[in-house]
Amino acid sequence: MSDDGELEPPAGIDDSHIGAGVFDETMGPGSSFAHLYRGEIHRMKSWRERLDRTSNWAITLMAGILTWSFSAQTHPHYIILLGVVTLSIFLCIEARRFRAYDIWRSRVRMIQQNVWAYALDPDGGVLDEDWREKLGEDYRTPNMKIPFEEALSHRLRRVYLPLFVVMLVAWVIQLTAYTDGATLVGSAGVGGVPGNIVVAFVAGFYATLLGISFRPREWHVNGELIPSDVTGWEQSEYGDS
């Protein structure tokens, strides 16, 4: 015991190696490893809730904009386009959150696939023989495992693409049913911007959304939600943004 009353480590023991043996195979998947897994589940759940909050706000805002837009025939159609812009902002925020969420979810899946699955069915072996080294390196230097564009595609497919389609249909109805005798292009003008330019911009925007959502790609999301042979653990070049 030191002079100030604190316990000192026994002679010959290096504190820097205190973690050695904590997850020794002879201990089984209990004790410290169970606490580690529980902690990763908790962090994954927290980020999952953050994703849900973003989606809830996007849907609430969209419902408010549509309700106001169709409450009177004199309300301008471009309010719906502003709603589309706002949805795009929420989509980008949620894609960034999904990339962070995937850090914790990929760790949980790595443990499930190579520890718990093996414990339940040893004959199936482990999915990745190097899972311990990869998990250890990820704790030393956490990295995003999916690119931002893939995160956008995932959130579009899961949540936002139907919302964007609803907004597009509402905009078309606003331009046709709520305008007497004018064509869609003729009534789509905003201020000094002609209607054909507005329609072309909207068409290009939705074509971009479809391209991001459905273009052929190699998915890096660990294959729990999307069938894929790629675990994402080799992807570290996407940075921390």
Salt bridges, closest charged atoms under 4 A:
ASP14 OD2 - HIS17 ND1 3.24
GLU25 OE2 - ARG132 NH1 3.46
GLU40 OE2 - ARG107 NH1 3.42
GLU49 OE2 - LYS45 NZ 2.62
ASP52 OD1 - ARG48 NH2 3.05
GLU94 OE2 - ARG155 NH2 2.80
ASP102 OD1 - ARG105 NH2 3.33
ASP128 OD2 - LYS134 NZ 2.63
ASP138 OD2 - ARG107 NE 2.69
ASP138 OD1 - LYS145 NZ 2.82
GLU149 OE1 - ARG215 NH2 3.09
GLU149 OE2 - ARG217 NH2 2.52
GLU150 OE1 - HIS220 ND1 2.99
GLU218 OE1 - HIS220 NE2 3.84
GLU224 OE1 - ARG105 NH1 3.41
GLU224 OE1 - ARG109 NE 3.89
GLU234 OE2 - LYS134 NZ 2.37
